[in-house]
Amino acid sequence: MVGTRMTVPEVMAEISKDRIFYDDSRGGVTFSGGEPLMQPRFLRDLLAACRAQSIHTTVDTCGFGTREYLLSIAPLTDLFLYDLKAIDEAKHLQYTGVSNSSILENLLALGRVHSNIWIRLPLIPGLNDDDGQLEATARFAASIPGVRQINVLPYHKTAIHKFRRLGRPYRLEQIPDPTPEHLERVRQKLGAFGLTVKTGG
């Protein structure tokens, strides 16, 4: 475990160093991880500090957290990037170790109070890309008022070398990268439900 303990003022001092770039690019700060909801009070205080300085904020979350805290940061967050790894509960449990029921319920609740949510769908051939799962994902996303788009994230093997350095097996090594034709089919499948679909991001 490596890291540095920091206070909200210390983090804001680092953020403020790049203020000129935020102003020029209309960008801002993204809180990710890991999972930012694992430090909910610290996250909320940072978001409030950014809001006080008119700095655009994005929270990148898998949605696996306490709904109370998620909804409490909604008024302080300009954009949510919300990971949706698998709509099928059994597959989600198999590959992530947790059920997706609270993740989906949190997304529904967030979508009722926040109007700028981008769903991030990591596309993993043979795991979450069959027609049934794609249609169920699209139908669910299209039912949520606050969802503005889906970002399809093509599977890649970048993490293999990290796993090897840690002496851990990489269990998805045999999965092929999605082809451009496959990505286009997925885009069309999701877009058929009226969703804005983008690759990457």
C-alpha angles and dihedrals in degrees: 000000000000131000146106127259110230137177125228092257090051093051091046090052089057092045092050091058088073096042092115090058093050090051093049098043099033085236130130145171127325119200110204136134139127088328119325092202087069086076099038101162093045090048092049092050091050092049090050091050091051091048090053088056094043092244115156112244133205126185116203107200142160088215094237099133145083112311091216091061094041092054092043091061095044095090090051097048124082097192135015121205102199120192117219107183100172132356091203108087096209093052092044090053092046096051103031102029095237137080117254095218096101090041092057093042090050090051091051091050093046092049090059093058104028127060103195113063125145115195114216113208116190102210110217115178112237094011110065106354104085117119094252095055094042092052092046091049092048093046092050094046093047090054093061114086096208097054110106102174147345120238111205109210110200115225116254136173099234092124096058094091092048091054091048092052089052091048092240127134118251103219098190098055094114095054111107123229112257113262121233088250091054092048090052091051090051091048091053093045092054094039091056087076092060095262126141104238126194131177115233128000 
